[in-house]
Amino acid sequence: MKYQLDTEEKEILDAFERDELKSVPNVVQEIELARQAARNTFNKTKRVNLRLTERDFHMAHIKALEEGLPYQTLLSSVIHKYLTGRLIDKT
């Protein structure tokens, strides 16, 4: 299977293959910090009430069924992608 690497990923792979990468002195602590950050990324800490039109609500349910996930998870994902600049407009 071939993967498409972006420029940054290619630079990292090239540096790895040239044996230029070095471990940080406190690797165990850095790994734990990364794990904690990953755990906190999708930590649901706030409840939000959101009003939608009937049409948007119905479309969210349909799309969620197509994706095989709850509509609340779909809406949360859309909001997260928009806020992090990863929501792609196909128009």
Beta strands, then each sheet from edge to edge (+ up, - down):
end
